[in-house]
Structure formats: structure tokens, C-alpha cells
């Protein structure tokens, strides 16, 4: 009987400790449910604004580069127009002379 009484006392103590643990968990759960978490986004907002400014400057520089590049492409000519016309006319003149020479 002594062993049975010892086991019963041990079981009673364990149940009592378990009930205390459950009560503590219930209190913690209640605190977690009632706690409201506030996020401080001021620091992130300043980082975001700085990033936006940086991206705007990058976009602006890319647009300036693009416009300069387009103007350079439009201005770039290997040969001037009059030189091309004179060359084509000379080639045609030589071809005509060759035909005249061959058929005469």
C-alpha cells in the first residue's frame, strides 16, 4: 500500500504542477492576444524615399544619355549627301561610257 500511496501522491503533485503550467500558459496566451504590435516604419520610409530619389536621378541620367545618343546617331554620317550623289553619278557615267564604247 505504501507504494500505491507514494504513486498517488506523486501523481497528485504532477497534476498540480501541470495545472499551474496550464494556468501560466493561459495567462501568456491572453497577454499575446491582447498585445498590439506597432511597427515603426519611419526608418523604412526614409530609406524608401532616399531610394526613390536615387532611382529618379538614375532614370533622369538614362533619359539624358538616350537623347544624346539619338542626336549623335542622327548627326552621324560617314559620307555627306553631295559626295554620295557625285559618286553615283560618276559610276553611272562610267557605265554609260562602257556601253557606248562596247557597242560602237
Secondary structure, 3 states (H helix, E strand, C coil): CHHHHHHHHHHHHHHHHHHHHHHHHHHHHHHHHHCCCCCCCHHHHHHHHHHHHHHHHHHHHHHHHHHHHHHHHHHCCCCCHHHHHHHHHHHHHHHHHHHHHHHC
